Amino acid sequence: MSASYVRSKTRQWAAEVATASTVPFHDTINIDTTPTDILWFTITFVSEFNEGTFCDRGFIEEGFITITVVSAAGEGDTTAIAAMEQIIPKLMEKVDPSGRLAYEAYEPIQESTLGSADRDYRVSAIINYRHTL
């Protein structure tokens, strides 16, 4: 599970990106929410590696953040991909003044849907991060 600092800072930045891109951000982690927007995005977290412990200076955590863009079914992929192409660069521009969180790279957009079996259409992309204390 990603550190609370990674989660809170990323949520803050996602909200800023939502304002700048006009694609609404909805936090969906353990929250009962049913967004009514035709197009929106959310984030999830995976920590992969760490060195040290939270108690030690020099702690390093590496992982990834999955950005998922959701659009209404039947809209095609163009709208969702265009939204993701706005969100990723805006998130990658974010710089943590404390140096505790850095987004290092992102991976290509992937379809994250089951086609007509789903009630909406989703694409996702991963941003790799590094968190240090």
Stockholm file with secondary structure:
# STOCKHOLM 1.0

chainA/1-133         MSASYVRSKTRQWAAEVATASTVPFHDTINIDTTPTDILWFTITFVSEFNEGTFCDRGFIEEGFITITVVSAAGEGDTTAIAAMEQIIPKLMEKVDPSGRLAYEAYEPIQESTLGSADRDYRVSAIINYRHTL
#=GR chainA/1-133 SS CCCHHHHHHHHHHHHHHHHHHSCCBCCCTTCCCCCCCSEEEEEEEEEEEEESCTTSTTCEEEEEEEEEEEEETTSCSHHHHHHHHHHHHHHHTCCCTTSSEEEEEECCCEECCCGGGSSEEEEEEEEEEEEEC
#=GC SS_cons         CCCHHHHHHHHHHHHHHHHHHSCCBCCCTTCCCCCCCSEEEEEEEEEEEEESCTTSTTCEEEEEEEEEEEEETTSCSHHHHHHHHHHHHHHHTCCCTTSSEEEEEECCCEECCCGGGSSEEEEEEEEEEEEEC
//
